[in-house]
Structure formats: structure tokens, C-alpha cells
Amino acid sequence: MRQLGTIAWNAFMELVRQPVFLLLMTCAAAFNMLLASMFYFSFGDDPKLVKDSVLAVMLLTGLFGAVISASASVANEIRSGTALAVLSKPVGRFRFLVGKFLGLAGALSVMTFVNFLCALLASRMAFDAYGEPDKPALVIFFTMLLLAYALAGMSNFFLRRVFVPDAVFGVVIGATVAFLIICFVSKDWTLQEFAKGVDWRLVPASILILFALWIISGLALACSTRVDVIPTLSICSALFLIGLMSDYMFGRAADHGSIIARVCYAISPNWQQLWLADALENGRSIPWNYVWNAFVYVACYLGAVLAVALVLFEDRELN
């Protein structure tokens, strides 16, 4: 168990040290805040459009982050010989893969947490054609973002610490502090009750997206045991598109008794069950028992994906 925890923590820190991870997290957070500050003129549906957009950014950012991180965590280590050095110790391949997945899932959870805070802020900042941008939220959030980068730069210059992980954790802390401050500040710089205007219905929707990203990370990890980053991105993108159309491609035929369609429908990840932005229309919300059932589905699917990854990795030549 100690070995598993060590591998997972090292994988997590290795991914956090990647500049592309910091870039994705920062750009996604900034883009989400800007999405909530634009005029759309969508006939009263501006807040809904903003919420759908920030959830889509959360999903797509996690897709690229999962593929790049999985390739950096497994494919690069196989190519550089680091995986061979680790497995030469009394560490099994299954424990190695599970530890890598836990580290990858943890890194994606950190990125999704920042996007989740931005999604909640965007739900408060969204306005229709008769409103105006939330200037206090923009000023506070980007000030904390710049402060996180400045402190990471100072720690790198004066203390010789690595810039990227300090900046990543600084952005996480800065986004959290900015969220708490903004929740107490109204759009005209006066105090208000906590989290007034925040749509908390985005919480279960964001959790379901995190579940989808865990599945994508498992698929990317399985692909990374055999191929490099570009083929992994291509395969995961294809599986992502197939999963979006699985109800149309396989669902109807499976309902009519086709065995092949049932197998394909069970194998392909059904993203429509985890993307429920449309369920938030007309004041509706996502029930928590649905989130629990989705977690059971994700756990079973990840177990199958990691088993396939182990089969692919078992006879992989590491020299």
C-alpha cells in the first residue's frame, strides 16, 4: 500500500510540474471568466448559454489534459526507461498502473476543481442583454490569478523552488480565495449575503463531468501503454465522438435485439449519461441518487479499462 501511495504521489507531482498542465488550467479558468463577461444577445437565454459553455470548457480541457498527462506519465517513462527502473524494484505492473491512474485522476481533479469554481462564478456573473459585466468579480479573480503567478515567481527567484508546481497550487488557492471573496461582494462593490446569485445546481453537473474525465484518463492510460501522445489523442478523440453518438449508433439496434449492437453499446462509454447540462433547464436539478448511480457505473467501467490496460502492459517491452 505504501508503494502504491508513493507511485501515485510521484505521478501526481510529475503531472503538476508539466508546464502544459499549468497552461491548460490557467487558460481554462481565464476563458470561463471571460465567457461570463460577454454580450450574447440570445433573447434571454444568456445565462443558460454561459453555463453550457463553461461546462463544455471543463470537459474539453479535461480531455486534452487527460491525454497529455497520461502520455507524460506512462508513454514518456517507457521511452525514457524510467518505467523499467521502477519495475525492476519489487513493484508489480498492476500496482504501477493503478498508482499512475490515481496520480492522473488526482491531477485532473485539481484542474476540474478550479474550473468548477469558475463555473460557479460564471453562473453568478452571467447577465442578459439588459445587464452588464460583473467588474468586481473580474478584478478580484484576475488579481488573485496574477498574485499566484507573482508569488510563484518570487519563490523561484529567491528560494530556488520550481516555478510550475508552485504556480499550480497558487492558482488553486488563489481561485478558492477569489471565489470566497466574490461571494461576499455584489456587482456594485457592496457587501451581500454569501453566494447570492450562484447556481449550486452546477455542483452535481460538474461532478458528473469529473466522472467522465476519469473514464477518459483511464482510456488514455490504456492507450499510453502502447502508443505515444498523438495516437493516444486520436484514439481518445474517436472514443469520445463514438460515446457521444452511442445512443444513435448502437442504442436503437440494441433495443431491437442485436447482440453486436449490445456489445458495442456496453463497451463504448456513454457520455450522454454524464453530460446533463440540458437537465438544468426550467429550474430543474440533477438528483444526487443519479450521481451515485453514475459513480457506480464509472467505477465498474474503470475497473474494466484498467484490466485491459494491464493486459496491454503485461507483455510490453520496456527496454
Secondary structure, 3 states (H helix, E strand, C coil): CHHHHHHHHHHHHHHHCCHHHHHHHHHHHHHHHHHCCCCCCCCCCHHHHHHHHHHHHHHHHHHHHHHHHHHHHHHHHHHHCHHHHHHCCCCCHHHHHHHHHHHHHHHHHHHHHHHHHHHHHHHHHCCCCCCCCCHHHHHHHHHHHHHHHHHHHHHHHHHCCCHHHHHHHHHHHHHHHHHHHHHCECCCCCECCCCCCCCCCHHHHHHHHHHHHHHHHHHHHHHHCCCCHHHHHHHHHHHHHHHHCHHHHHHHHHHCCCHHHHHHHHHCCCHHHCCCHHHHHHHCCCCHHHHHHHHHHHHHHHHHHHHHHHHHHHCCCCC
